[in-house]
Amino acid sequence: MRVPLSRPDLSQNDRDIVMRVLSTDQLSIGPMVTEFEKAIADRASCKYAVAVNSGTSGLHLIVRSLGIGDGDEVITTPFSFIASSNSIMFERAKPVFVDIRPDTLNIDPDRIERAISGKTKAILPVHAFGQPADMEPIREIANRHHLAIIEDSCEAIGAEYHGRPAGSFGDAGVFAFYPNKQITTGEGGIIVTNNEEIAKLSRSMRNQGRGEANTWLAHERLGFNYRLDEMSAALGLSQLKQLDGFLEARARVAETYNQKLRRIDGVVIPHIAPSVKMSWFVYVIQLPAHVNRDAVAQYLDEHGVGCRPYFTPIHLQPFYSRLFGYKRGDYPITEEVSSRTLALPFFNRLLEAEIDYVVETLNNAIHTKQSKTA
Ligand SMILES: *Cc1c(COP(=O)(O)O)cnc(C)c1O
């Protein structure tokens, strides 16, 4: 049996709507992007949405719209996909890391204040694996120190924190639509915000710095080509309509994993805070400390089970160490968790028989790869 790590869920309607765009002359800057933006803004309870060609582009435009630049610092988590922190570096600002909570794996609000300096401009929390970070204390700290919040919701569309949608807590937030995300546009992302200025600047900068009049060769500021095309936006619209069903299916798969994995000694299943509604992005376990994770991953791979060690600590990526002097031991919880995590196959239509195969193979792997030196 082969079970992939992830698989997009595309319907006939998804294919039809893209084909309809392809039979028109308008493949970019058209009605689909506008409609997609309206639908996402609605879903995230935000006034504005600005569609872009990736989650990374969205984060970059928010950082830039906030005027964050040379010499500034932004507080963020080292336990994330590297784009969250790279978006700070694109503008020559410094990512200052704060370690995570060992249970939720999100930035630990109790450690944030110690990391604030005179140069700090913003906090950039990430909702790791679809679980919202603890936004109430983060908002309180941000207010007290007059800092902006950039919400990396790229893994958390549809998640809630105290009943409010992820993406609506920061000065601006971003969702991402790469094919392994809960809904996909192929490549794509979208900024959500209630801040008119951020929306306006992002709209301009995604489109080569053009002004609101959209005169083709009038460029008011430095901009990029971060536009989302019409085919992608159409697919996003159609996928968004299915989001609730997708999230229910993913919650069921996660619950099935939880039940079956409880029988394997020492495996830590995801911990979900009571104040949140998950939007399951990936299903990540932690292996017992004495088990050689990389050997287990290799065994799973050899037996047709897709898996991945989510995440490698960002501060230990060679260019981060080189540029900022970060070293092993700087963020011990992130480092410890990172050495033990494994993302298992996870998608809407994962069958119980496939889950059984994954769990059985994992159990065999753990029992043959006990030692860290094996
Ligand atoms: C997916 C993701 C992004 C954005 O990724 P893109 O591939 O640029 O769309 C950003 N941050 C996190 C945490 C992500 O998981």
Ligand as a Chemical Component Dictionary entry (heavy atoms), coordinates in Angstrom:
data_LIG
# 
_chem_comp.id                   LIG 
_chem_comp.type                 NON-POLYMER 
_chem_comp.pdbx_formal_charge   0 
_chem_comp.three_letter_code    LIG 
# 
loop_
_chem_comp_atom.comp_id 
_chem_comp_atom.atom_id 
_chem_comp_atom.alt_atom_id 
_chem_comp_atom.type_symbol 
_chem_comp_atom.charge 
_chem_comp_atom.model_Cartn_x 
_chem_comp_atom.model_Cartn_y 
_chem_comp_atom.model_Cartn_z 
_chem_comp_atom.pdbx_ordinal 
LIG C1 C1 C 0 2.226 27.637 3.643  1  
LIG C2 C2 C 0 2.805 28.616 4.577  2  
LIG C3 C3 C 0 3.161 29.910 4.168  3  
LIG C4 C4 C 0 3.025 30.404 2.766  4  
LIG O1 O1 O 0 3.492 29.547 1.813  5  
LIG P1 P1 P 0 3.392 29.798 0.241  6  
LIG O2 O2 O 0 3.961 28.540 -0.305 7  
LIG O3 O3 O 0 4.214 31.003 -0.054 8  
LIG O4 O4 O 0 1.972 30.019 -0.131 9  
LIG C5 C5 C 0 3.607 30.797 5.132  10 
LIG N1 N1 N 0 3.721 30.436 6.416  11 
LIG C6 C6 C 0 3.407 29.202 6.850  12 
LIG C7 C7 C 0 3.530 28.899 8.300  13 
LIG C8 C8 C 0 2.959 28.248 5.937  14 
LIG O5 O5 O 0 2.671 27.013 6.353  15 
# 
loop_
_chem_comp_bond.comp_id 
_chem_comp_bond.atom_id_1 
_chem_comp_bond.atom_id_2 
_chem_comp_bond.value_order 
_chem_comp_bond.pdbx_ordinal 
LIG C1 C2 SING 1  
LIG C2 C3 SING 2  
LIG C2 C8 DOUB 3  
LIG C3 C4 SING 4  
LIG C3 C5 DOUB 5  
LIG C4 O1 SING 6  
LIG O1 P1 SING 7  
LIG P1 O2 DOUB 8  
LIG P1 O3 SING 9  
LIG P1 O4 SING 10 
LIG C5 N1 SING 11 
LIG N1 C6 DOUB 12 
LIG C6 C7 SING 13 
LIG C6 C8 SING 14 
LIG C8 O5 SING 15 
# 
